[in-house]
Amino acid sequence: MEAAVWLQSYVSSFFFIFAATLITFSGLLLLVRWRRWCNCPVCRAYLSSSWTAEFDNLCDWYAHLLRQSPTGTVQIHVLGNTITANPDNVEYMLKTNFDNFPKGKPFSTILGDLLGHGIFNVDGDAWRFQRKMASLELGSASLRSYAFRIVSGEVHHRLLPLLAFVSDPLGDNTVELQDVFRRFAFDSVCKISFGLDPGCLELSLPMSEFAMAFDRASTLLARRAATIVPLVWKLKRFLNVGSERELQRSIRRVNVLADEVIRQRRILGSASGHDLLSRFMSSVEDDRYLRDIVISFLLAGRDTVASSLTSVFFLLSQHPKVVAAIRDEVAAVTKGKDENDEVPTYEQLKGMHYVTAVLHESLRLYPPVQFDSKFCLEDDVLPDGTMVTKNARVTYHPYAMGRMERIWGSDCFDFKPERWLRDGLFTPEGLFKYPVFQAGLRVCLGKEMALMEMKAVIVTVVPRFDIEVINGGRSPHFTPGLTATITGGLSVRVHRRTATACE
């Protein structure tokens, strides 16, 4: 009898909570529908998605708005977001008044389910600790040497043989290059950052399933950030329905991968490891914290490198003169080195100024992280006179900055590696004008390692293969995500150059 009463009470409580939640959610939807939003043209275009009639990508629409703005700054009121492509504002946010523009709690909440307390999602002491630990390793000559050996091996023993197989005249010669570079970058980051070969991981699913989960989580988190009413996704997460249910499923798979990385590193022992994870494991005992660190390294080492390399080869397919110039420089620096040899040496890579210019020019037009957001702690005024209120979101936009005439001149839309050369030598631009690797106190610690990795791919693949992008005349369409990803990938035809052509 008592059990029956308890069961009846439990069922009644459940239906009461369910009904109350449903009513709240319905009311919220009505609020979203009828609330008086800002009626300015920009907000109307955002809410109605009318911008899609003219632009394929949101980043292109933002770049258009920023070019039209006299200050290079616009405000999307319905998002509470100030977006800028003004180098003075970027310097103010990332250096001059750095403490007033942290990542902020709203940003950490949006990405917290995936990135947790990893370096890209924290401020204060947690950020300083992780940055100090990473800088000690990334700044060392021993790690640079270790990383170069790994990248050289991956290029020579995996990437080149794969492209050679694809280029077999008896096949159809096609491959999805973005996926190839993701696999290459994933294998490299696992060995450099974790000291592990992905093949040794004992996983219940194919690696492709974990890659898909990572990509899907990135897309769904980007949608969170673009939501006008954050309470909607928070309620969906609480009820575990819709996109939030899918997000949690993807994150669980990513966590399984990260946990296995930590387990295997423990089996091997961290004391003798040259990798980044071993250094963190010597100071951190919390496995959940280590998991957040692992996922952050995967995001930085896999997605950004793969995105950058994909963009480089997309552009090279449209500029045969640039391809020819790369081949000439590689031949000159390596002095006719036989193509069956290993990747050019680290010193030779440093001496390839034109290749460095090509890479920076590609990153100017297609940065792997198209924008970066901070949150204002206290009311502030940006150098261009834009007022920013407390708790407002402020975003600087490297993608748009690469398309600003006032920054790069009237040829800003053109792919011109020569703009980076002075008397044949590569000459970098200021980081606040070119914040592809961030700038100021949060400047990317892995910049030089990433550039080395990407240059190693370019100088070995370009002399050996002709890469033809299928439907290459089209501008790329990007999938929303934490990094730039071409929707549907980049399908290419690969043709091996003859020995005569390579000379």
N, C-alpha and C positions, 0 to 999 in steps of 0.2 A: 504493500500500500504506500509506504513512504517512498519507495523507488518510483512508483507511478506519479506521485505528486512532484517529486524532484524532476522527473523527465518532462512533465507538463510545464513546470516552471522554466526549465531550460529552453524548451521549444518556444515558449511565449517570449522569453527574453531575446532569443535569436531573431524571431520575426519582428520584434519591436526595433531592435538595432538595425536590421535590414531595411525596414520601412523608413526609419528615420534617416538612414544614409541615402536611400533612394530619393527621398523628398529633398534632402540637402543638395544632392547632385542635380536634381531637376531644377531647383531654384538657382543654382549656380549657372546652369546652361541658359536659363532665362536672363540672368544678369549679364552674361556674356553677350547675349543677343540684343538686349535692349539698352545696355549701358551707353551713355553719351560719350563716345570716343572723341578724341581730337579730330577735327574736321579739316585739317590742313591737307593740301594735295599729296604730300609724301605719305602721311598716315593713311589716307584713303586708298592710295595705291598699294600700300603694304597689306591692308586689311582685305581688299578686294582681289589681291594678286593681279591687278591689271598691268603691273610692270612686266608680267610674263609675255605680253603681246609683243614686246620689243626686245626683251633680253632673255637669253636661255638660262642664265645663272644669276642668283641673288647678288653675288659678288660683283658682277658686271653692272647691275643696276646701281649698287652703292657707289661704284667707281664713277659712274655717270653723274650721280648727284654730287659727289665730292668735287668733280671737275667743274661743275656749274657754280658751286659755292665760292664766294669771294675769299672766304677764310680757309677753304679746304676742310670745313667741318659742317656736319649736318646733325640734326636731332630727330630721332624716330620716337616721337612722344609716347605712342602706344606701347613701346617696349621699354620706355624709360632709359633710352640708350643714346648717348652722344658718340658719334662716329667721326674720327678725324684722320686726315691724310696730310696733316701739317707737321713737318719735321720739328718745328719749335715746340708744338704740343707734345710730340712723342718724347723729346728730350726732357720736358718738364715732368711728364708722368714717370719715366723710367730712370731719371737721374736727379733733377733739381729738387723735386718734391716727392721723391720715391715713397716715403712713409705714408703719404696721404692717398696712395693709389695701390693698395694691396690687391691680391686676388679676391679677397673678401669672402664672407660667409655665403652670400647667394651663389657665387660661382662654385665654391666648395660643395654646396648642397646639390647643385645640378650634376656635378661629375663625381660626387663622393661614392656612389654605389660601385663605380668601376675603379677609380683612381685612389679612393680612400685617402690616406695620409701620405701619398707619394709626393715627390718633389714638385710636380706641376700643379698640385692642388692644395698647397699649404703656404702659410706665411709664418713670420716670427721665428721662434727657436727651432721648430721642426724643419723649416726650410733651410735655415742656416746650418743645422747639423748635417742634413743630407748634402747640401751644396759643398760643405767643407770636406766631407768624406769623399765625394765624387771628384772634387778638384785635386785632391792629393794624388789620386790615381791617374785621372785624365791628363794631368800636367806633367806626368813623369815620362822620361825618355824610354824607360823600359816597357811601359804599356804601349806607347806609340809603336815601338819595334815589334812587340807582341801582336798588336792589332794589324800591322802591315803584313806580317807573316800569314796571319789567318786570312785576311782579305785576298792576298796573292794566291793562297791555296784554293780558296773558294772560286776565284775567277778561273784559275788554270785547270783545276780538276773537276769542276762542276758546271760553271756557267758556259765556258767555251765549248766543252763537249756537247752540252745540251743544244747550243745554237748550231754546232756542226751537224748534229743529228737532224735537227729541223730543216737545215739547208740541203739535205740529201736531194739530188735531182729527181729521184724516184718517188719522193713524197710530194705533198701539196705545199710545203715550205711555209706554212702559216703557224703562228703561235700567238698567244695572248701575252704581250710583253709586260704589262703591268703585273700580272700574276707571277711571271718569271722573276721580276725584280723583287717582289714581295717575298718569294721563297728564298732568293739569294740573300736579301737583307735579314730575314729571320734567322737563317743559318749563321750568318756572320755575327749578329748581335748575341745569339745564344753562346757562341764560342768566346767572343770578346768580353761580354758583360757577365756571363755566368760560368764560363769555363766548361761548357757542355756541348757535345754534339747532339742535335735534336734527335738523331737516330737512336740514342740511348735512352730516351724517355719512354717509360712504360705507361702508355695511355690507353684508355678504353675505346677511344674513337680515332679515326684517321686525323692526321694533322690538319687536313683541309677543313674539317668540321670546326676545329678550334679557330682557324683563321677566319672562317665565315662568322663565327660567334663574335670575334673581336671586331670585325667590320660592322656587323649589325648593331652591336652595342654602341659603337662610335656614332652611327647614323641616328639611332634613337636618342642618344644624349644630346646631339645637335638639335634635334626637334624640341627637346625640353627647353633649350636655351632660346629658341625662337618662339616659344609659347607666350601669348599675350597675358594670359592669366595663369601663373604658376600653380595656383591652387588646383587647377584641373588635373595636371599630371601627378600632383601629390596625392589627390584623392584616388586617382586610378591606381597609384602605387599602393595606397592603403588597402584598396579593395582587391588588388592583384588581378586587374582586368586589362584587356586591350594591349596597347603597345608596352605598357609597364610590365605586364606579365611576360611578354616576349623579351623585354630588356633583362629582367631578372633571370630568365632561363639562359640567355646568352652570357651574362656575367658569371653565372655558376660554372659554365663551361670554361670561361677564361680563368677563373679561380682554380679549377682543377689543373689546368696547365701550369699555372704559377706555383701551385703547391707541389707538383711533381718536380719542377725545376729545383725548388728548395730541398726536397727530399734527396734527389740525386746528388746535389752539391754537398749535402751532409755525408752521404755515403762515401764520396770521394775525399772529403775532408777539406776544410776551408783554410787550414794553416798554410798549406803550400801553394794555394791558388794565386794566379796573377790577375784574376778577373775582379770586376767591381763587386759582385755579389759576395765573394769571399771576404773582402774588406768590411762590408756591412755586417756580415754574419759574425765577425769577430767582436762587434760592439753591440749588436741587437739580438735579443733572445726571443722577442715576440714574433711568432710566425706570421701573424696577420699583418704586422707592420712590414715584414720582409716581403710578403706577397704584394703589398701596395708598391713597394720599391721595384719589384720584378716587373709588374705590369707597366709602370712608368717607363722603365728602360725599354720594354718591348714597343711601346708607343713611339718613343723617340728613335729607336734604332731601326725598327722595321718600317713603319708607316711613312716617316718623313723621307728616308733615303729612297724608298721605292717610288714615292710620289715624285721626288726630284728627278730621278733617273728616267722615269716615264716621260716627264715633260721635256727633258733634254732630247731624247730620241724622237719625240713628236716634232720638235722644232727642227732637228737636223734633217728629217725626211723632207722638209720644205726648203732647205737651204744647202744645195749640193756644193756651193763654193766654200761654205764653212766646213763641210765634211772634208773637202780636198785640202783645206788649210790645216785641219787637225792631222791628217795623214802626213802632210809634209813636215809638220813640227815633230811628230812622233819619230819619223824616219831620221830627221836631223839630230834629235837629242839622243836617240838610241844608236845612231851611226849604223843604220842598216841591220840592226840585230835580227837574227833569224826568228820568224814568227812562232816557231815551236818552243822558243825559250820561255822562261817565266815572265811574269809581269815586270815592266821596267822598275828599276830600283826606286826607293823612296826619294833619293836625291834627284833622280831623273824626273820624277813627277813634279817636284818643286820647281824644276827648271823649265817646265812646259807652261809658259806664260799665256799663250793663246788658248790652250785648253782650259786654263783657270778662268780666263775671260769668258769663254763660251759657257762654262758652268755658272758663273755669276750672272751673266746676262739671262740665261734661262731661268734662274731663281728670281731675278727681278720681275720677269713677266708671269711666272707661275710658281710663287712661293708655296712650299708644302703646307705651311700654316697661313691661311689667307688673312686671318685677323686674330687679335688677342684682346681680351677684355679685362679690365680692372674695375674696382668699385671705390668710389670716393668716400673717404672716412668723414671728412668735414667739408662744408661749403667751400668752394674754391673758384678761381677764375683762371682759365687757361691763357697762355701768352697771346692768343689771337683775340682775346676778349670774351670768349664763350664762358658763360656762367654754368657751373656744375654744382648741383645741390648734394647735400649729404645723402649717402647710400645710393646715389645714382650710378648707373653703369657707364663706363667710358671705354671706348674701343678704338684702338689704332689699327689701321688697315693696310698691311704691306702690299696686298694685291692691288688695291686702288693706287697706292703711292707709286707703284711701278708704271702707272698709266697716267701720271700727272705731268702735263706739259711744263708747268712752273717748276717742277723738280728735274725732269730729264730732257726737256726741250721738245720741239715740235715733232721729233722722230721717236717719241716715247713708245709708240706702238710697234716700232720696228725692232726686229731681232738683229742687233749690231754688236757683236763681241768687241769690235774695235773701240767702242766708247770706254772700255776699261783699260786700254793700253796707252802708255806714254813712251814714245821712242821704243816700242816693241816690248816694254816691260809692263807687267800687270800692276795697276795702281788702284787700290781699293777706295771706295767712297766712305763717307762718314756713316756710322751705324744708325744714326737717327734719321738719316735720309734713306737708308737702306736697312730697315730693321728685320730682315729676313731671319736673322739669328738672334732676334731680340737685341737689346742694348742695355747699357747702364749696368746696374747691379745684378740683373737677371740674364745677362748675355749668355748665350748657349755655351756650356762647357765642352760639349762634344763637337764644336764647329770644325776644328782642324781635322779631327778623326773622320767626320762625315765627308768633308771635302776630299780627303785622301781616298776614302772608299769609292766615292763616285768617280773621281779622276781615274782610278785604277780600272774601273769598268770601261770608261770612255776610251782610254788609250789602248785597250786590248781588243775591244769589240769593233770599233770603227775601222781600224786598218784591215781587219780580217773579213768583215761582213758588210754587205749592203742591206740596210734595213729600210723596207718600204712600208709605210703606214697605209693600210687599206682604208679608203675614203679619207685620206689625209688632208683634203682641202677643207674639212669642216672644223670649226672651232670646238674645243672640248666642252662637253657638258659634265658638270661636276655633281656628284652625289653629296648631299649634306653630310657632314662628318667632322671629326676633330682635325683631320688632315684632308688635303685635297685629293680626291679620288675620282678618276674619270669613270662616268657611268658606263657600264658594259665593258670596261677595260680598253686596251689599245691593241687591236688586232694588226699584226704585221706579217709581211713576207720576208723571209730571210734567205739571202743568196750569198754563198761563200765566194769570196773574190779569188781569182786565180793567182798563182805564184807570181806571174808577170805583173799583174795589176797591183800586187802588194809591194812590189819593189819600189 
